[in-house]
Amino acid sequence: MSEFRSVEPNTPPLPRRLKLVGAPTLKPQAQALAADYPASGLRWARRYRDRLRLTDVSIIFSVVVAVGLVGFFSSDALRRSELLAAEYATVTALVLGAWLLTLAAFHTRAPHVVGVGALEYKRVVNASALAFGLLAITFLVLQVNVARGYFIIALPIGIACLVLDRWLWRKWLLHQRSFGHYLARAIVVGKREDVSYVISQIESKSGAAFHVVGVSLQDGASEFLNVGTQSVPVVSGLAGIAQAAEAVYADTVIVAGNPDGGSEFIRNLGWDLEGTAAELVLSSRLTDVAGPRIHFRPVEGLPLIHVEIPSFEGGKHILKRTLDVTLAALALVALFPLMVAIAVVVKLDSPGPVLFRQERCGRNGRSFQMLKFRSMVQTAEDDLAGLLDQNEGAGVLFKLRNDPRVTRAGRVLRKYSLDELPQIWNALVGDMSVVGPRPPLATEVESYEGSAHRRLFIKPGITGLWQISGRSDLSWEESIRLDLYYVENWSLTGDVMIIWRTFRTVISPRGAY
């Protein structure tokens, strides 16, 4: 991605390498946008990368040097010598250099990586692992005995600190983007319906990193394109895109869908953008397909896009089950005192059993008894009929924000999702997974149409995209879409990120009632 641009007043725009040439299809709106252009964000992008580089160096230097000093001074006093000090200094310098070089070689601070998705974290971890892997081979061949502490202490602590540092910087970056900083100014190009779809997706995704300043339409007769509540100026037709991008100081030109002219149009547009500061981005027409499933397989003269078909068996699922068992076992041990306390509160708050058991549909439609702490009165099922006309839920789900059946303790348990803790046992025995689609009722499954049955291809989860995206506030269609997206595109890295975001959702609950 090209350099991000942001809103920073009183800063002159960057000089352009291409002089603006008038074109018959250039709209007056483009000139107006140029006049109102606030500033280039090139300096913002460089500052952000400099900050990442500075903190990366600080963390690695602190961890590696500390390990070296501890190793030297904890050694036997008789062994301490200038030779040993030189050996520790050499190993420290090698570890520092290798670690920093691999972080740079893996482009962990690239603009298209930072700020969104798991790729940034994966690159940091992979670069660190590769650095220490190469160092391990080197030290083994050279029989360097003092290097052990660097692998046992520096590697795990360093990776943890680097990932935490990137997460903190990402929070800061997303906050800045909410004010219009660190956003790439974009023009979206194509047919009206395709352009409208891309703009709506960009505006609805907080981490999209684009600010759409104009559109170039195939039928560029109108002056503005209305998308939702916003009105985006039409800056040109398809014949004047490069000139319009130059005029409005665009960083990115996004081609939406398949405009007339196809590959020849895209090739010519790339040529036209040469010498400008704008990059060319193609919007994929693949719906709900995550990036890790898309691979480019270049054949001479024929660039191919390979889309992996989802797999529901094999080693990947064995690893997921291993993660489930490990996390569930650790969680049961760690949370046992809390669960005992909740059980006592539930028992004292209202008459009835501590646990609520309900039949849900698991993988391939197999039913199982899902466990929850009881959060309603004992007669909740019998009282449901009198409340159906007040249903606020989506689709076949019954939800009532102020459900009179919920007990006093139940309201607190539901708000912070504490009533779902017994589902850890379901995950341990294999009925559920830690992360997965929402466990559906049999009545829900009976109402499924078309692709909705694909939700049952993997085990339901204690948490998932539905929980971190609004839960009961979601529409039925959105809930189905999120579950299907997870089924098609899940990954272990994605699961870890969902678990992390679940903790944030529990602390600041939304849609839990």
N, C-alpha and C positions, 0 to 999 in steps of 0.2 A: 504494500500500500504506500501511496505517496505520503508526504508529510501532512500531519493533521493541521487543521487550521482552527482558530478559535476566535471568540469575540473578545477583543481587547482594544478598547478605545484609544484614540490619539496615537496610533502607530501607523506609519505610512506603509502602503502595500509594497510587497516585494517587486523588484523589477522583473519583467517578463522577457524571455528570450525570443519570443515570437511577436512581432508587431501586429496589432489588430488590423485586419483587413476587412473592410465593409463587405457585406454579403446581402443579396436581395431578400434572403429569408430571415435575417437577423431582426428580432422583434424589438420594439421600443422598450419593452420591459427589461431586456438585457442591459440596455444603457442605464436604466433607472437603478437596477441592482448594482451596477458598477459604481454609480455615484454614491450609493448607500453602503458600499462595501466597508465593513468595519476595520478589518486588519488581517494580516497574515498570521497564522499560528505556527509558522516554522520555528520561531524561537521557543514557543510553548513545547513543541514536540522534542526539540533538542534538550530543553531543560528537563523534561520528564525522563528522557533516556539517560541524561547525565546524573539525575538523582538515583535512578535504578543502578547505574554503574557504580556510583559512589557507595551506596548502601551494600551492594554485592561485595565490593572490595573490602569494605569495613567489616562485614560479617565474616568473610572468609579469612581475612587477615587476623581478626581477633581470635577466632576459633583455632586456626592452625598454629599461630604463635603461642597461644595459651597451652595447647597440647604439647608443643615442643618444650616450653619452659617447665611444665609439670613433669614431663618425662625426664628431662635432664636433672632437675633438682631432686626428684624422687629416686634417682638411681643411687647405688651404693657410693658413699663418699670416696671410697678408694678408687672407684672407676672414673670419677669425674676428672677430666683433663681437658686440655685444649683440643686434643684430637676428638674426644667425644663431643665437645661443644661444636666443633667444626662439622662433625657428622650430623648432629641435630640441625644445625643451621642450613646445611646443604639439603637435607630431606625437607625441611620446612620450606625452603625456597622452591624446590621442585614441586611440592604439593600445591603451593600457592600459584605458581605459574601454570601448572597443568590444569588446575581447577578453573582459573580465570579464563584461560584460553579456550577450554571446551565450552564454557558458558557463552563466550563470544562466537565460537564456531557453530554452535547450535542455534544461533540467532534468537536467544531467549529474550532479547529486548527489542525485537522487530516490531514495528508499528502495527502490523496486522495480527500480531500474537497477543500483545498486552491488552488487558482490560476486558476480555470476554472469553468464555469457554475454559476448558481444561488444558488446552494445548500449551499455554505458558508454563503451567505447573509441570506438565509431563516433560517438557524440554529441559526445565531446570533439573528435575530428578534424573532424566536420562543422561544429561551432560555430566552431572556429578558422578553417576555410576560409571560412565565410560572413563572419566578421568582417573578414578580410583582403580578401575580394572586394569588400565594400562600401567598405572603406577605399581600395582601389585605384581604384575608380570616383571616389570623392571627391577623392583626391589628383590624379588625372588631370585632372579638370575644373578644379581649382584650380591645376594646374600646380605642385605641390609637389615640388621636385627632391630634397630631402634624405630622402625616404621610401624610397628604393630599398633601402637596407641593411636596413630592417625586414623587407622581403619576402624578401630573399635569405638573411638570417641569422636574424632573430628567429623567423620562422614555422616553419622546419623544426626548429630547435633547441628552440623552445618546445613544439611538438607532441610531439617525442620525449621531452622531460623530463616533460610532463604525463602522457603515456601510461605512462611508466616509474613515475612517482609513483603513479598509480592502481593499477598492478600491484602495487607494494610495499604499498600500503594494503590491497589485496584479499588479499594473502597474510596480512597481520596480521589482517584481519577473519575470514577462514576459520579461522585459528588460534584466535581468540576464540570463534567459534561452536562449535568442538570442545569448549569448556568450558561451553557453554550460553548464552553471551552473544550479544546482537544477534539473537535469534530471536523471531519473532512467535508468541505462544501461539495455537494454533488448535483449533477444534472442527470435526470433519468430520461432515457430515450426509448421510443418504441410506439407501439399502438396504444391507444387510449386506455383500454381495459388492462393491458399488461402493466403500463406505467402506474395506473391507479393501485394495482395490487402490490407492486413493489414499494410504493410510497407508504401504503397503509402498514405493511410489514415492518418497514424501517421505523416508522413513528411509534409502533406498538412495542418494539424491542428496545429496552433501555441500554443495551450494550451494542447497538448497531453501529455506533461511532460515525454516522453520517448525518449531515444536515442538508436536506434537499432544498436547494435555492431556486431551482427552475426545472422545467421539462422541455423536451423537444419531441413534438408529436408528429406522427406520420400524417395526420390530418390536422395540421397546425392552424386551423382557421380561427379558433377561439383565443382569447387573451389570457384566460386563466383556466386551470384544471381544478375542480373542486373534489377533494378527497376527504370524506368525513366532515369535520368542522373546519378544515383548513383550505385555503385557496392558494394554489401554487402557480406562479406566473409561467406562461408559455414563452420561452426565450427564443425559439427558432423552430423551423421545420427540420427535416432530416438532412437538408442540404447545407445547413449552416451551423452544425453542431460545434465544430472546432472553434469557429469565430465566437460563438456564444459562450463557450467554456472559457475562452480567453477574456471575454468582456466581463463576465461575472466572477472571475477569479476562482473558477472551479478547480478542485483538487482531483475529482473523480468524475468520470462519465460512465454511468451504469446503463448497459443495454438490457432492456426488459423484454423477455419473450423472444420472438423471432420476427423482427421488422422485415418489410419487403426488401428483397435484395440478398437476404440470407448471409452466407459466409463472405460473399464479395463485398457486401455493405460493411460488415465488421472489419474486413481487411483494409478497405479504403479509409474507414474511420480511424483505424490505428495509424495509418500513414498520415492522415490529417492532423492527428494529435501529436505527431513528432515535433519536438521543439517547444511544446507547451509544458506547463507544470502539471497537467492533468494525466491521470492514469486511466486505463480502460478496464472496466469490470463487466463480466457477463453474468447476468442473473440466471441461475439454473432453473429449469422448469420442472425439476424433480421435487415433488411435494412430500414433505415430512420424511426426507431422507437426510440423516446426519452426515456431517463431513467425513468421519472415519470410514464410512461405507463407500465413499466415492474415491476412486483412484484413476489417475491419468496414465494411459498406456500409449505413448506416442509411437505411431508407425509412420514411416517416411511418407509425407504428404497426406496423412490421415490421422489426425489426433483423435484418439478414442477415449471415452469416459467409461470406466468399468465400475459398475454398481454391484456391490456384494449382496447376494441373496441372504436374507436372515436365516440363521441356523438356530434350532431349538434343542440340539443335542450336542454332545462332544465335550472336549476338554474345557472349553470356556465355561460351560455350565457346571462342570465339576469344581472349577475354581470358585464359582459363585456359591455353590453349596458349602464348600470349605469355609468361605468367608462368613456365610450365615451361621454355621455351627460355632465358629470361633467367637464371633461378635455376640451371639445369643448366650453362649455359656459365660462369657466375661460379664455381660450385662446382667444376667441373673444373679451372679455372685455380688456384683457391685451394688445392684439396686434392691437386693433382698430386704435390707432394713427398711427402706422406703416403702416397698410393697407391703410389708407387714404393717407398717403404720397406716397406710391407706386402707388396708383390710379392716383394721380396728375402727377407723373413722366411718367407713361405709356401714359396718355392723351397728355402730352406736347411733348413726344418723337416722336410720329408718329400718323397719322390719323387713326381713328377706335375706336371701343368700348373698354372700360377698361377691361371688363371680356370676356374671351373666353369660350364658352359653347360647350361641345362635348358629344355625346352620348356614354356611356360606359355600359358594362354589369355588373350588380350587382349580389347579391345572387340569386341562382337558375335561372340565366339568365335574370332576370328582368332588363330592360334598365332604365337608369336615366341620367339626364343632369349633367355632372361633370363640376365644375367651376374651372377656373384658371385665373390668370392675363394674359392678352394677351402679349405674348413675341415675336410674329411674325407680319409681315406686314399684312394688312387687306386682301390681295389677296393670302395668303399662300396656301389655299386649291387649288386654280386655278393654282398656280405655281408648285404644287407638281409633275405633270406629266412630266415636263421637267427635273426633278432631280432624277427620279427613277433609272436611270442607274448608279448613283453615290452612291447608298444606302450602308451604312456601318453597318446597323443594323443587329440584329440577327433574323432569322426566318422570320415571316411576318411583323416584325416591321421595319419602316423606320427611320433611324437615320443617320445624316450627321454631322460630327464633326464641320465643318465650313459651316453650312447651311446659304446660303445668305438671306433666308427669316427672320432670327432672327434679331430683332432690337437691337440698341445699349443698351437700357435699358434691353431688353430681355436677353442679354448675361449675365448680372449681376444677373438678377432674376433667370435664370436657373442654374447658377453656384452654387448659395447658396440656391436653392430650394424655393425661396421666391415667385415664380409664383404659387406655390401650396397652399399658405395660404388660399385662398377662399374655399378650400376643407374642411376646418373646418366646414363651414356651411353644407356641405354634410354629415359630421359626426353627426352634431347636429340634423338634421332632419331625420337621419336614413338610408340614401342611402349608406353611407360608415361607416367604423369603423376607429378609430385612427390608429390601427395596423391591418394589414391583407395582403392578396395577392395584387399584382399590379392590378388596375382596367383595364380589357382588352377591346379592341375595339371589335365590332361585327364581323369584318373580322377575328380577331384572333380566336374568339370562333368557327367560322365556320371551321377553319383549325385544331381544336383540334382533337387529336386521342387518343383512349384508356382512360387512367386514367387522362389525362389533364383536363377533364371536372370536376374533383373533386375540382379544384380551385374555382368553383362557389358554393361550399357547404356553404361557409361563406361569409360575406360581404368583399368587397375589402377595402384596407386601405390607409390612407394618407401616411403612412410609413410601412415598413416591412423588412423582411430579404433581399429582393431584393435591397432595397435602401441602406442598410448598408453594402452590400456585393459587390458593384461595379456598380449597375444600368446598364447603357448602355454598359459597358465593359463586361457584362456577355453574355455568349452564350445563344441561345434560350433554349437549353436543360437544362442548369444550372438554368436559370430563372424559368422554369417549375418545376424543382426539388425542388428549395427553396420554391416556393409557396406551392407545395404539402406537403413538410415537415411541413410547418407552419400549414396548414389546419389540418393535422393529430395530431400534437403535441402541439398546442398552449396552453398557460396558462397565467393567469393574471400576475404572476411574470415575465414570459418571455416577456410579452408585456411591462412591466415597463422597463426591461433591453433594449429592442429594442428602446423604446422612448429615453432612456438615450444615447444609442449609436448613435441615429439619430442626436442629438445635436452635437456630435463629428464629424459625417460625414458632417454636414452642415458647420461646421467651417473649416474642411479640406476636401473639396469635391473631390470625385473620380468618374469618369464615368458620370458626370452631364454635358450634352451639348445638 
